[in-house]
Amino acid sequence: MSYKILSISDVIVQSIYSPQIRDRFNNIKFIISCGDLPYNYLEYIVSMLDAPLFFVRGNHDQEVEFGTHSRHTSPAGGVDLHGKVLNYQNLLMAGIEGSIRYRLGPFMYTQTEMWLNVLNLVPYLLYNRLRYGRYLDIFVTHASPWGIHDKQDFAHQGVKAFLWFIRVFQPLYYFHGHIHVYNPEEPTVSVLGKTRIINTYGYQEMELF
């Protein structure tokens, strides 16, 4: 079975934040957000496409987002993947929020703390292997893996634990954000082993499987 999905992160795309979204992105099965996007933007996409949202937060996300008449701690109708492993329509998904800590603020972690985030997933992945015959199909993070799509500056360096995760558990797809792309020559899709690694800056529309 194939799944048409929309993945988004880091920047509001005007062609998405418009009434034309239904015509532009029809038959979307679900949405993946890799962080650094306003909750009201995510809620708009969910309501217009009538599709489930799975998300992790980025290092620029707020713990509380204030609207005109409301305060949100998460996008309404979305499923927070951070630290979770779940089965959605026979797709095994997991996620880790945030980036490497380079200043004070929420949703940032040291390399050691990222290792702990990843290792906490391992018992659930082993259970998946026993029950479903595979560890994971989709891994969602905000930061990129170490040495893949990352940058030289400290704020945008990759996460070492994520690279280990890919090599050991080999999810079919790995979606991340955090790395802004301004040069059309810059690669946004890489492959390591069985894993297709996608920088979803702005958006990516894909058929899975």
N, C-alpha and C positions, 0 to 999 in steps of 0.2 A: 504494500500500500504506500502511496506517495502522499506527502503533506505539503501544501503550499503555505509558506510562512513569510511573515514580515518581521525583520529584526531591525531595531532602531537603537541609537545612542547619541549622546553628547551635544547634538545641535538640532534645533527645531527646523524642520523642512516645510517650507510654505506649501508645496504641492500636496503634502500630507495633511497639514493643518488647514484644510479647506473643504468645501462641500464636494469637490471633485474626487475626494479620496475613495468613495464607493465605486466610481467608475475606473479609477486608476488601479485599485487593489481589490479586485473582486475575487471571491472564492478563497479568501485567506482562512486557513484552519485555526491558526493561533498566532499570537504576537509575542516576540521576545524583546525585552528592553534590557540593554546592558548598562544603563545608568546615566546619570547627569542630565536628566530630562525632568521638566516640571510635571507634577502629578496631574495638573489639569490638562496638559497635552496628552498624557497617556490615557486619561479618562475619555477625552474626545475621540481618540483613535478607537478605543474599545467600543464606545457607543455607536460610532459611525460604521464600523466593520462588523459589529455584533460577533466578536471573536474573543476567546479567552486571552488573557495577558499573563505572562510569566516574566518576572523582573528581578533584577538585583540593583542595589543602589550604587551610585558612583561617589567619588570623593568630593564632588561639588554639591551633592544632594543635601537637602536640609532635613533635620530631624522632624521639624514641624513646618509645614507650608501653609501660609495663611491666604485664604481667598477673600472675596468680598463679604461673604456671609458664612464662612466656614474655616475650620482648621483641619488639615489633613496630616496624618503621619504615614500614609501610604496611598497609592492610587486606588480609588474605589473599584472593586471588582477584580483587582489583580492578585496574583499569587506570588508571594515573596519566596524566592528560591534559596535565599542565603542559608547555608548550613543544612539544607534539606535534600533528600533524595525521594523522588516521587514517580509514580506511573501514571501517565496521561494517555489514554487510548493506546496502550501498549508501547508508548514511548517512555523510556527511562531517562529522567532528567535530574540534574543537580546544579547547584550554583554557589558562588562565593562573591560577596560584595566587595567594593572598595579598591583602594590602590595602596601602594607602599606609602608609609607615613613620611611626609616631608614637612609637615607643619602641624600645629594643633588643630583639632577639628574631628568631627565624626567620620566614620566609614573609611578610616585609614589604619593600616596595620604595619608592623615591622615584618621583615622576612620570617622571623621566628613565629610570630603570631599567625602569619599566613600558613605556615607549616601546620600549626595546630588546627586551623580551620579545615585544612584539607584532610588531615589525619582523622578528624572527627567524622568524616564521611565514610571512611574505609569499612567499618562494620556493615553499613547499609549496602555498600557496593558488593561486599562478599555475599551478603544475603541475596542480592540480585543475581549474582553468578549461580548460586545454588538453585534459585527458583526459576529464573528465566533463561539461564544458559549464557548470560552476558552481564558485564558490569554496568554499562551505561551507554546510552545513545547520544545524549546531548549534554554538554557541560557549558554553563553560562557564567561568565565573570565580567567584572568591569575592567580590571587591569589585564594586560597581555601576559603571555608566558615569557619567561626569561629567554632572551635571544631571538624571539620571534615577534616581529612587528614593533618591538619596543624601541626606546630612544636612549641616548647617552646621558641626558640629564636625569638627576636623581628622582624627580617627580614622576617621570614616565618610564623608569626602568621596569623591566618585567619581573614576574614573580617566579622564584626558583621552584617553589613547591608545585606550581602549575605545570612546569615543564616535566617534572617527575611524574605528576598525575597523568599527563598524556602518554608518556612512555610506558607506564605500568598498566593503566586501565583502558587505554585506546578507545575513547568514545568516538563515534562516527563523526560527530560535529562538535566544534568548540567555537562558541560565539563570545567575542569580547568587544569592548569599546575603549575609551580613554585615550587612544592614539589618534589625534586629529590628522586628517589627510588633506593636504593642500596641493600636492603634486600628483597629477593624474598618472605619472609613471611609477608612483610608489605602490608596491604590492599590498593588496588587502586580503588576499587568500593564499594560504600556504598549506602544505601537506607534510605531516610527520607520521610515519607509519601508516596506520589506517585512519588517522584523524585529519579531517579537513578543518583548518583553523581560519576563521572569518573575522576580520576587523569590520564591525558593522557601523562604523562612524557615519552619521547621517541616517542611512538605511540600506538594507539589502533585502531584495525579494528573491526567494529561493524555493525550489522544489526539493524536499528532503526525500532521500531514498530514490 
